[in-house]
């Protein structure tokens, strides 16, 4: 991935000059190189014999010392990677990961934590991570990887340096760019599906119609309930003026939306605990509960 070299060079300069922030967000479409860049930076920070005179940033980590070898074997005691491609990252996951920064480094003096799909953190998980961001330990580095940085809490973003990764636009990167265009097309398709679900949900809450169709749409998506949770989290951000409010949610309080959020969490836990559960029916029941909570909130606050 030729386009990563310019990001590597900038990070190396900051590292050598002592200006590398303790928390970074690598943002970009799936497949653009976020994981590769994170792996490279972790290797540079962990290497016990870095080649600081290397002409190429990719060759700074020696690849032969004990730290480099342990990283290749995924057994470095001072490095942890947290990932969840199919489910939300919960508060217990973050608390467990945070313990890495509470310990003394066992090899060298650097500790690194990579959280992939960081936009999948629940609000409770994000708040638990905030404590680490607000009181960073010395020689500890946190790397958040995400395809959708806008879904991260603004309080998280404000405490990190955000690096948006984009491929080169040059003749010698045509093949790679074609690959990225395909990835971007797939990403746009997912965003369109997410938008459709949100529009159907708002229409259902406004009119009470389309319950079965909406439930089926959510059920047919591999991460349908996760997307529903993201939608409600984005609405909660709107109530705190982190985003511009729109639609029916602009008329509701944070308390009402929080109730909806908790209903989704409860539903996901129930489905996880009962593998043979009729998920389509449970999603319909969940949507009905959300509708009732919205109606109760509207009556209580006199908004709609």
C-alpha positions, 0 to 999 in steps of 0.5 A: 500500500504505497499511500501509507508511506506519507503517513509513516514518515509524518509519524516517524518525525513526531516520534523522533521529536517526542511529539507523537500523541498517546492516542490516535484514530486511524480512519478510512474505508475498509481495506485502505490500510488502517490495520497495516499502519497500526501494525507498523507503528506498534512494531516501531514503538516496541522494537528494541533495536530500531534502525533510526537511520533507515531511509524507509520508515517501513524498515525502522523496526529491526524485525529480529529483536525479541520484541519484534519476534514476539509481535510477529507471534502475537505474544508480546506481553505489552501489546494488546489488540481488541477487535469485534467485527460482528458485535458491539464492544462492551464496557467490560471489554474496555475495562479489561483492555485498560488494565494493560496500561495499569501494569508495568511494561515487561519488555522495553518500556512501551505499552500499546493497545489497538482497538479495531472497529472502535466505532462499535463501542457502546456509550458505556465502553466509550466512557470507560475509555475516556478515563484512560484518555484523560489520564494517559500513562507514560509511554502508553499508546492507544490506536483506534481504528474505524471505518466510520469516525463520525460514530465515535463520541466527540469526547473521544475524538477531541482527545485523539489525533485523527488521521484520515487514510486515503489512497494515492491519486497517481498513475502508479497506484491505478491497481490499488485505487481500483481496489479502493474504489470497489471497497468504497462502493461496498462502503457506500452500499452499507451506508445506504442500507443504514440510511434506509433502516433509519428512514423506515424506523422514523417513519414507523415511529411517526405513523405506526406503520411498516413494523413487519417490513422494518423488522424483516429488513433489520433481521436480514442484515448480518449486523442489523441490531448493531446498526439499529444501536448505531442509529439510536446512538447518533440520535443521542448525540443529536440531543447533546448538540454533537450533531444537528438534530433531524427527524422525529428524534429532534423532538425527544429528550436524551432520557427517552432515547436512552431508554430506547438504547437500553431496550436494544441492549437488552434485546441483543443480550436476550438473543445472545443467551437464547440461540434458538430464539425467534429473532425476527419476532424479538426484533418486532417486539423490540421495535414495538417497545421503542415505539411505546417509549417514544410515545411515552416520552413525547407525552411526558415532555409535550414535544410531539 
